[in-house]
Amino acid sequence: MTNRIKFSLLLCPCLALFACDQVDDFADLDEAEALAEIAEIAELGEWPVRTASPQPSAAVAGLDIAPSSAAIPEQTSACGITNKAKSPHAEHLIGWVRWAMSQPQDGPIADLTGEDCAMGQSGPYWYLAGTFGGAVTRECDMPAGKKIVLPLVNQWWIAAPEYYPDEESVAAVIPYFLDSWAEARANTCSLTLRIDGHDVRDSIEDYDDDFYLVVDEPFEVDVAWELDWTVGGLMPSIGAGYYAVINPLPPGDHVIELGGEICGDSPFSTSATYQLHVGP
């Protein structure tokens, strides 16, 4: 059963700008409407689940937790308001999982160069992703004005209807995954989120306090992946992990590093360096 737990870790260079500006970036109407739309779209439909519709492709990234050796742009300052990393809402996790699972398995998360960075991107958020394990460097063009949503270390589970045909069967197994993810959280030994050479938090405790969340109420995803245990389609999902929301970056070149490591009996690590070219 544990082979159905999917990991995606992202290491991003995020700026420690929180003392510089305390405005709640999620208080504006556009953000509230975007979150409400994600929640509405992800609401579970009728059981049993239906066949998946054709999906566009998407891309992912992974990075190393070690200090970055990439050239750091000089545009960002320690108090740059636009580079502030914010705590996530449940809808950000839901939106990210829906984006990641609606792309080909060899696209977003498996991308080694960044060529798939724009796959499946639409709406007010630009999603970045980690890897299935290991480190990668990606180069990516993205439009200006987009908030970035990314996970550092995350897990999610999809309830394939071949094995979980109704709400009762899904509900019965959720506690298993919640216990497994709680153990992974307790064994998380390294987290990184860095923008243009600036860490967004000072300690792993700060990362845990500000970025960890769990969504244990099933939401609907349209799975594009065809695996040996499911052919994809619409199905329930839950998830957990460390997620962050980054305010729109100013036009120009930026380096985002994101990632994390889980120690203990089931070690796992992921890291990604994004070389972003933000359009005007």
Secondary structure as a PSIPRED ss2 file (coil, helix, strand):
# PSIPRED VFORMAT (PSIPRED V4.0)

   1 M C   1.000  0.000  0.000
   2 T H   0.000  1.000  0.000
   3 N H   0.000  1.000  0.000
   4 R H   0.000  1.000  0.000
   5 I C   1.000  0.000  0.000
   6 K E   0.000  0.000  1.000
   7 F E   0.000  0.000  1.000
   8 S E   0.000  0.000  1.000
   9 L E   0.000  0.000  1.000
  10 L C   1.000  0.000  0.000
  11 L E   0.000  0.000  1.000
  12 C E   0.000  0.000  1.000
  13 P E   0.000  0.000  1.000
  14 C C   1.000  0.000  0.000
  15 L E   0.000  0.000  1.000
  16 A C   1.000  0.000  0.000
  17 L C   1.000  0.000  0.000
  18 F C   1.000  0.000  0.000
  19 A C   1.000  0.000  0.000
  20 C C   1.000  0.000  0.000
  21 D C   1.000  0.000  0.000
  22 Q C   1.000  0.000  0.000
  23 V C   1.000  0.000  0.000
  24 D C   1.000  0.000  0.000
  25 D C   1.000  0.000  0.000
  26 F C   1.000  0.000  0.000
  27 A C   1.000  0.000  0.000
  28 D C   1.000  0.000  0.000
  29 L H   0.000  1.000  0.000
  30 D H   0.000  1.000  0.000
  31 E H   0.000  1.000  0.000
  32 A H   0.000  1.000  0.000
  33 E H   0.000  1.000  0.000
  34 A H   0.000  1.000  0.000
  35 L H   0.000  1.000  0.000
  36 A H   0.000  1.000  0.000
  37 E H   0.000  1.000  0.000
  38 I H   0.000  1.000  0.000
  39 A H   0.000  1.000  0.000
  40 E H   0.000  1.000  0.000
  41 I H   0.000  1.000  0.000
  42 A C   1.000  0.000  0.000
  43 E C   1.000  0.000  0.000
  44 L C   1.000  0.000  0.000
  45 G C   1.000  0.000  0.000
  46 E C   1.000  0.000  0.000
  47 W C   1.000  0.000  0.000
  48 P C   1.000  0.000  0.000
  49 V C   1.000  0.000  0.000
  50 R C   1.000  0.000  0.000
  51 T C   1.000  0.000  0.000
  52 A C   1.000  0.000  0.000
  53 S C   1.000  0.000  0.000
  54 P C   1.000  0.000  0.000
  55 Q C   1.000  0.000  0.000
  56 P C   1.000  0.000  0.000
  57 S C   1.000  0.000  0.000
  58 A C   1.000  0.000  0.000
  59 A C   1.000  0.000  0.000
  60 V C   1.000  0.000  0.000
  61 A C   1.000  0.000  0.000
  62 G C   1.000  0.000  0.000
  63 L E   0.000  0.000  1.000
  64 D C   1.000  0.000  0.000
  65 I C   1.000  0.000  0.000
  66 A C   1.000  0.000  0.000
  67 P C   1.000  0.000  0.000
  68 S C   1.000  0.000  0.000
  69 S C   1.000  0.000  0.000
  70 A C   1.000  0.000  0.000
  71 A C   1.000  0.000  0.000
  72 I C   1.000  0.000  0.000
  73 P C   1.000  0.000  0.000
  74 E C   1.000  0.000  0.000
  75 Q C   1.000  0.000  0.000
  76 T C   1.000  0.000  0.000
  77 S C   1.000  0.000  0.000
  78 A C   1.000  0.000  0.000
  79 C C   1.000  0.000  0.000
  80 G C   1.000  0.000  0.000
  81 I H   0.000  1.000  0.000
  82 T H   0.000  1.000  0.000
  83 N H   0.000  1.000  0.000
  84 K E   0.000  0.000  1.000
  85 A E   0.000  0.000  1.000
  86 K E   0.000  0.000  1.000
  87 S C   1.000  0.000  0.000
  88 P C   1.000  0.000  0.000
  89 H C   1.000  0.000  0.000
  90 A H   0.000  1.000  0.000
  91 E H   0.000  1.000  0.000
  92 H H   0.000  1.000  0.000
  93 L H   0.000  1.000  0.000
  94 I H   0.000  1.000  0.000
  95 G H   0.000  1.000  0.000
  96 W H   0.000  1.000  0.000
  97 V H   0.000  1.000  0.000
  98 R H   0.000  1.000  0.000
  99 W H   0.000  1.000  0.000
 100 A H   0.000  1.000  0.000
 101 M H   0.000  1.000  0.000
 102 S C   1.000  0.000  0.000
 103 Q C   1.000  0.000  0.000
 104 P C   1.000  0.000  0.000
 105 Q C   1.000  0.000  0.000
 106 D C   1.000  0.000  0.000
 107 G C   1.000  0.000  0.000
 108 P C   1.000  0.000  0.000
 109 I C   1.000  0.000  0.000
 110 A C   1.000  0.000  0.000
 111 D C   1.000  0.000  0.000
 112 L C   1.000  0.000  0.000
 113 T C   1.000  0.000  0.000
 114 G C   1.000  0.000  0.000
 115 E C   1.000  0.000  0.000
 116 D C   1.000  0.000  0.000
 117 C C   1.000  0.000  0.000
 118 A C   1.000  0.000  0.000
 119 M C   1.000  0.000  0.000
 120 G C   1.000  0.000  0.000
 121 Q C   1.000  0.000  0.000
 122 S C   1.000  0.000  0.000
 123 G C   1.000  0.000  0.000
 124 P C   1.000  0.000  0.000
 125 Y E   0.000  0.000  1.000
 126 W E   0.000  0.000  1.000
 127 Y E   0.000  0.000  1.000
 128 L C   1.000  0.000  0.000
 129 A C   1.000  0.000  0.000
 130 G C   1.000  0.000  0.000
 131 T E   0.000  0.000  1.000
 132 F C   1.000  0.000  0.000
 133 G C   1.000  0.000  0.000
 134 G E   0.000  0.000  1.000
 135 A E   0.000  0.000  1.000
 136 V E   0.000  0.000  1.000
 137 T E   0.000  0.000  1.000
 138 R E   0.000  0.000  1.000
 139 E E   0.000  0.000  1.000
 140 C E   0.000  0.000  1.000
 141 D E   0.000  0.000  1.000
 142 M E   0.000  0.000  1.000
 143 P C   1.000  0.000  0.000
 144 A C   1.000  0.000  0.000
 145 G C   1.000  0.000  0.000
 146 K C   1.000  0.000  0.000
 147 K E   0.000  0.000  1.000
 148 I E   0.000  0.000  1.000
 149 V E   0.000  0.000  1.000
 150 L E   0.000  0.000  1.000
 151 P E   0.000  0.000  1.000
 152 L E   0.000  0.000  1.000
 153 V E   0.000  0.000  1.000
 154 N E   0.000  0.000  1.000
 155 Q E   0.000  0.000  1.000
 156 W E   0.000  0.000  1.000
 157 W E   0.000  0.000  1.000
 158 I E   0.000  0.000  1.000
 159 A C   1.000  0.000  0.000
 160 A C   1.000  0.000  0.000
 161 P C   1.000  0.000  0.000
 162 E C   1.000  0.000  0.000
 163 Y C   1.000  0.000  0.000
 164 Y C   1.000  0.000  0.000
 165 P C   1.000  0.000  0.000
 166 D C   1.000  0.000  0.000
 167 E H   0.000  1.000  0.000
 168 E H   0.000  1.000  0.000
 169 S H   0.000  1.000  0.000
 170 V H   0.000  1.000  0.000
 171 A H   0.000  1.000  0.000
 172 A H   0.000  1.000  0.000
 173 V H   0.000  1.000  0.000
 174 I H   0.000  1.000  0.000
 175 P H   0.000  1.000  0.000
 176 Y H   0.000  1.000  0.000
 177 F H   0.000  1.000  0.000
 178 L H   0.000  1.000  0.000
 179 D H   0.000  1.000  0.000
 180 S H   0.000  1.000  0.000
 181 W H   0.000  1.000  0.000
 182 A H   0.000  1.000  0.000
 183 E H   0.000  1.000  0.000
 184 A H   0.000  1.000  0.000
 185 R H   0.000  1.000  0.000
 186 A H   0.000  1.000  0.000
 187 N C   1.000  0.000  0.000
 188 T E   0.000  0.000  1.000
 189 C E   0.000  0.000  1.000
 190 S E   0.000  0.000  1.000
 191 L E   0.000  0.000  1.000
 192 T E   0.000  0.000  1.000
 193 L E   0.000  0.000  1.000
 194 R E   0.000  0.000  1.000
 195 I E   0.000  0.000  1.000
 196 D C   1.000  0.000  0.000
 197 G C   1.000  0.000  0.000
 198 H E   0.000  0.000  1.000
 199 D E   0.000  0.000  1.000
 200 V C   1.000  0.000  0.000
 201 R C   1.000  0.000  0.000
 202 D C   1.000  0.000  0.000
 203 S C   1.000  0.000  0.000
 204 I H   0.000  1.000  0.000
 205 E H   0.000  1.000  0.000
 206 D H   0.000  1.000  0.000
 207 Y H   0.000  1.000  0.000
 208 D H   0.000  1.000  0.000
 209 D H   0.000  1.000  0.000
 210 D H   0.000  1.000  0.000
 211 F H   0.000  1.000  0.000
 212 Y E   0.000  0.000  1.000
 213 L E   0.000  0.000  1.000
 214 V E   0.000  0.000  1.000
 215 V E   0.000  0.000  1.000
 216 D E   0.000  0.000  1.000
 217 E E   0.000  0.000  1.000
 218 P E   0.000  0.000  1.000
 219 F E   0.000  0.000  1.000
 220 E E   0.000  0.000  1.000
 221 V E   0.000  0.000  1.000
 222 D E   0.000  0.000  1.000
 223 V E   0.000  0.000  1.000
 224 A C   1.000  0.000  0.000
 225 W C   1.000  0.000  0.000
 226 E C   1.000  0.000  0.000
 227 L E   0.000  0.000  1.000
 228 D C   1.000  0.000  0.000
 229 W C   1.000  0.000  0.000
 230 T E   0.000  0.000  1.000
 231 V C   1.000  0.000  0.000
 232 G C   1.000  0.000  0.000
 233 G E   0.000  0.000  1.000
 234 L E   0.000  0.000  1.000
 235 M E   0.000  0.000  1.000
 236 P E   0.000  0.000  1.000
 237 S E   0.000  0.000  1.000
 238 I E   0.000  0.000  1.000
 239 G E   0.000  0.000  1.000
 240 A E   0.000  0.000  1.000
 241 G E   0.000  0.000  1.000
 242 Y E   0.000  0.000  1.000
 243 Y E   0.000  0.000  1.000
 244 A E   0.000  0.000  1.000
 245 V E   0.000  0.000  1.000
 246 I E   0.000  0.000  1.000
 247 N C   1.000  0.000  0.000
 248 P C   1.000  0.000  0.000
 249 L C   1.000  0.000  0.000
 250 P C   1.000  0.000  0.000
 251 P C   1.000  0.000  0.000
 252 G E   0.000  0.000  1.000
 253 D E   0.000  0.000  1.000
 254 H E   0.000  0.000  1.000
 255 V E   0.000  0.000  1.000
 256 I E   0.000  0.000  1.000
 257 E E   0.000  0.000  1.000
 258 L E   0.000  0.000  1.000
 259 G E   0.000  0.000  1.000
 260 G E   0.000  0.000  1.000
 261 E E   0.000  0.000  1.000
 262 I E   0.000  0.000  1.000
 263 C C   1.000  0.000  0.000
 264 G C   1.000  0.000  0.000
 265 D C   1.000  0.000  0.000
 266 S C   1.000  0.000  0.000
 267 P C   1.000  0.000  0.000
 268 F E   0.000  0.000  1.000
 269 S E   0.000  0.000  1.000
 270 T E   0.000  0.000  1.000
 271 S E   0.000  0.000  1.000
 272 A E   0.000  0.000  1.000
 273 T E   0.000  0.000  1.000
 274 Y E   0.000  0.000  1.000
 275 Q E   0.000  0.000  1.000
 276 L E   0.000  0.000  1.000
 277 H E   0.000  0.000  1.000
 278 V E   0.000  0.000  1.000
 279 G C   1.000  0.000  0.000
 280 P C   1.000  0.000  0.000
